[in-house]
């Protein structure tokens, strides 16, 4: 589910739309998403915000319907600067630093993937490791280790 080619570190963005455009282009070029992905991820985030304020930093889990996904995976994005997102329950602004773009082809698996991922967001050690990792391989090692426990 986690692959080094889906880890993007220290991305600089001015807005959600700019971030989504950059990541959608990378995902489309790698054969993970259809051209319809960008429009649909923006639309879904507007209707159903995905940010969470954790103890460590703001985290978001952008995702869209499986019909826009070509290959299964999770893209991990760490921003060099925080970006404002809406919190999923309160709709308050959250300064997001880490994002996990869910690329789930099988609709039935999306809830399982989401709940497993969200369980890790209360782990300060895990989130700090992601923020401090120097390379994509360090991030991959961290998320794979966490998935084993």
N, C-alpha and C positions, 0 to 999 in steps of 0.2 A: 504493500500500500504506500509506503514511504520510499521514495527514490531520490538519489542525489540530484538528478536532473530537474526535480520539482522543488528544489530548495533555492530560494532567492533572498540573498542577504543584503541588508543595507540599501534597500530601494528608496529613492528620494521621490516624494510626490507632493504636489500642492493641494490635491483634492482626491476624494474617493474615485471620481470619474477618471482622472488621470491614472491613478493606481490600477483601476479595473482594466482600463485600456491597455496598459503596459503588460499586465499579467495575462490578459486574454490573448494578446498577440503572441506572447511566449508559449502559452499553452496550445494555441492553434498551430503555431509553427512546429511544435513537437508532436502534433497529432493527437492531442488529448481532448480537444473540444471542437465543436462545429463553429462556423462563422456566426451563428445565432447566439452563441454563448454570451458575448459581451452585453448585448441589449437586454438579455434575460436576467443576467446577474445584477445589473443595475436596477432593473424593474423590481426584482424580488427583494433586494435590499431596501428599496424605498418603501415597499409594502410591509415587509417583515424584517426589521433590523436585527442584526446578529451580534452586536457588540456586548461584551461582558466586562465589567470592571473587576479585576482580580486584585488581590493584595499587592501583587508585584507590578502589574501594568494592565492596560486595556488590551483585550483580545477580541478578535472578530472571526466568525466562521461563515464567510460568504458561500452560498451554494445556490443552485438552481435545479430545475427539473432534469431528470436523467436523459430526456430526449436530446439535450444539447451536449451531452458527454459522449466521447468516442472511446476513451480508455479510463479505467478505474485508477484512482490515486488520491493523494492529498498533497496539495502544493502548500509549502510552508514559506511565508513571506515575513521577513523582519524589516521594518522600516528604519531608515536612518533618522527620520524625524517623525514624531507622532502625527496622526491624521484624525480629524474628528469623524466619529461615527455615532449613530444613535444606539443607545442601550436597548437590548431586546425587550425588557419588561417596562421600564420607566420612560423610555424615549429620551432620557437625558443625554447630553453630549458626553462621549467617552473619548479620551485621547488614546487611540489604538496604536500599539507598537508591534504586535504580533498578529498575523492572520493565518488561518488554516482554510484554504479553498478546497472544499469537498468536491471531488470528482467521482460521483457514485453513479454507475450505470444501472444498478439494480435498486429500484425504489424501496424495496422491502429492507434492504441493508442500510439505508440512510439513517434510520433512527438508531440502530445499533452503533454505527460509526460515530454519530453525534454524541451519544451518551458516553461512550468510552472516552472520547476526546475531552468532553466537558469534565469528566472525572479527574483528569490530569490538571485542570486549571486551578484547583485548590492546592496543588503541590508547588510551593514556593521554590523549592530546589530545582524542580523540572523547568519552570519558567525562567528562573535565573540562568540556568545552563543554556537555554535557547538564546537568551539575550547576550550572553557572554561568549558564545561559540565564535571561533575565528573563521571556521570553514564550514562548507556544506557537509563534509564528511563528519565533522564533530556534531553537527545538528542531527544528522542521520543516526549516529551512534547513540545519542541521547534519546531520541524518540523510539528507536528500536529497543533500547534497554528498558524504557518505561513501559513499553507494550508487553514485555516479558513478565513483568512483576504483577 
